[in-house]
Amino acid sequence: MTTPAMMYVHDWRAWQPGRRDTSQPRLSVAEKPAGGHVPAMLRRRLTGIGRALCDMLAELDVDADCPLLYASRHGDGERTLEMLDSLAEEAPLSPARFGLSVHNAIPGVYSIGRGNRRTQQAIAASGDEFAALLVEARGYLAQGEPAVIVAFAEQAIPARFTAHFTTPVDTAAVALRVSLTPAQDAWALTPRPLTSDDTAESRPQPSDLIDWLCGIRDELHCHRPRQAWSLVRAE
Amino acid sequence: MTSELEQELKHLIIDTLELEDVTPEDIDPDEPLFVEGLGLDSIDALELGLALQKRYGIKLEADSDETRHHFRNLRTLAALVEERRTA
């Protein structure tokens, strides 16, 4: 008996500057994404990855009517470090930079620019972002949403932070439109039980997901380490 | 006529607020800077206040009628800098 699909990927967009497989129409490799779907006065505050994501989301959610689940482990590390440097020097923080340093900054700008007033979530999950996105997406779909957009974005770790974080991260962003409804050209995402081959390495980054979407790898494994909760009532 | 100081302020506004599609000629000295006219927002007001402090040593109250008056257009802003600059 085959396991029923958990959900279906109906369409996707991705961005990874400098990547080679440029024949894929859903993938942008632009060094400087245009951000053409965002009004200029909003666009000016977005970095490249924000511009890329806004364009991808506008294409995937043409009517601007889908809930958006966004995840990033590190967010905008460069701006965060710049602000910490300013604080260390007791220099005033740039209000615009500060405003755009929050984890939901890119979804926020997208929602203002496109007038999408649906639910948005911004997730960071210590490396388990894609697994967390799938869990959240499943929840919204189970509640009756016809489709949700799942977006996952990372930027390369700033050089001065690599001593504290040794896993290399590729700058890349990917967005999927998922639903519970099968379709001929939709790809099924299927759960399976954990096996002894599953390791901490099965925690895909956006660039791994793009490899899978572009057909460079047939399978993409994704699991969360087993988690246990103990609820104890304080005396 | 645009004065030298007004020209300098135009560049300060464009650079500080990252107005990538705006040229100095696009900023009419008599048009409003905020909401209408150039279309700047409240975050820009804070950012511009910080830039005036850094460049000219001018400190402003964030939410006073006086500040609103100074920030009305490029001419009022130039008048403020002319009067209060320490740097």
Interface residues (C-beta under 8 A of the other chain):
Chain A: A40 M41 R43 R44 R45 P92 S94 P95 A96 G99
Chain B: L17 E18 L19 E20 D21 G39 D41 I43 D44 L46 E47 L50 Q53
